[in-house]
Amino acid sequence: MCCFFTILVFLGPRAGILIWYLVNPTIWARAFPQSWVVPLAGSIFVPWTTMMYVLLFQGGITGFEWVWLGLALFADIAFWAGGGFRRRMPSYSGQY
């Protein structure tokens, strides 16, 4: 698990999803039994939420686990909204 977190820090959530899927595909099959389209779309558009869903899905998502899922969704929304905010700032030149 330590190596997974190191990959996640250095390469990002999409690389973490790929490595996690290659190491343990059965957990992904249990979380998404219908098809491979939903986890693929999730890893492209909302990777933090997808990883958190797979992590929490073992016993079903109930109670406080919805808070963790909401925090992951917030991280994904912040990622997508952060780039748009920098482009709209009139004084932002892209240099520090």
C-alpha positions as a printed Julia matrix, in Angstrom:
96×3 Matrix{Float64}:
   0.0    0.0     0.0
   2.94   2.32    0.61
   4.05   1.98   -3.01
   0.52   2.81   -4.17
   0.57   6.09   -2.24
   4.0    6.94   -3.64
   2.76   6.39   -7.19
  -0.3    8.47   -6.4
   1.79  11.38   -5.13
   4.3   11.43   -7.96
   2.2   10.42  -10.96
  -1.35  11.39  -10.02
  -4.64   9.58   -9.55
  -4.94   8.18  -13.07
  -1.63   6.35  -12.8
  -2.69   5.12   -9.37
  -5.92   3.75  -10.84
  -4.01   1.98  -13.62
  -1.5    0.39  -11.24
  -4.23  -0.59   -8.77
  -6.26  -2.19  -11.57
  -3.26  -4.13  -12.86
  -2.35  -5.37   -9.37
  -5.88  -6.24   -8.16
  -8.49  -6.42  -10.95
 -10.97  -8.43   -8.87
 -11.72  -5.52   -6.54
 -12.56  -3.4    -9.59
 -14.79  -6.16  -11.0
 -16.71  -6.3    -7.71
 -17.14  -2.52   -7.57
 -18.22  -2.23  -11.22
 -19.79  -5.56  -12.24
 -21.83  -4.21  -15.17
 -19.14  -3.12  -17.62
 -15.72  -1.56  -18.06
 -17.12   1.71  -19.45
 -18.07   3.26  -16.1
 -14.65   2.83  -14.43
 -12.9    4.01  -17.6
 -15.04   7.16  -17.79
 -14.6    7.67  -14.06
 -10.85   7.42  -14.3
 -10.8   10.03  -17.07
 -13.23  12.58  -15.64
 -13.41  12.0   -11.86
 -10.38   9.9   -10.83
 -10.37  10.73   -7.11
 -14.06   9.82   -6.8
 -13.55   6.59   -8.72
 -10.65   5.53   -6.49
 -12.56   6.39   -3.34
 -15.62   4.48   -4.57
 -13.57   1.35   -5.21
 -11.84   1.7    -1.85
 -15.11   2.06    0.07
 -17.27  -0.35   -1.94
 -16.25  -3.52   -0.09
 -19.21  -3.53    2.29
 -21.41  -1.06    0.47
 -21.34   2.69    0.91
 -23.27   3.71    4.02
 -23.09   6.33    6.73
 -19.87   8.28    7.1
 -18.41   6.8     3.92
 -20.56   9.25    1.94
 -18.48  12.06    3.46
 -15.27  10.53    2.06
 -16.92  10.11   -1.32
 -18.06  13.74   -1.19
 -14.54  14.92   -0.37
 -13.18  13.0    -3.34
 -15.81  14.56   -5.58
 -14.85  17.98   -4.22
 -11.21  17.27   -5.12
 -12.23  16.4    -8.68
 -14.39  19.52   -9.01
 -11.57  21.66   -7.61
  -9.19  20.2   -10.18
 -11.5   21.02  -13.09
 -12.5   24.46  -11.75
  -8.96  25.53  -10.83
  -7.74  25.65  -14.41
 -10.65  27.8   -15.53
 -10.12  30.26  -12.71
  -6.49  30.89  -13.7
  -7.44  31.52  -17.32
 -10.03  34.13  -16.39
  -7.86  36.2   -14.07
  -6.85  39.39  -15.93
  -3.56  39.82  -14.07
  -2.44  36.19  -14.31
   0.43  35.91  -16.77
   1.44  32.34  -15.98
   4.77  33.37  -14.46
   5.66  33.74  -10.81
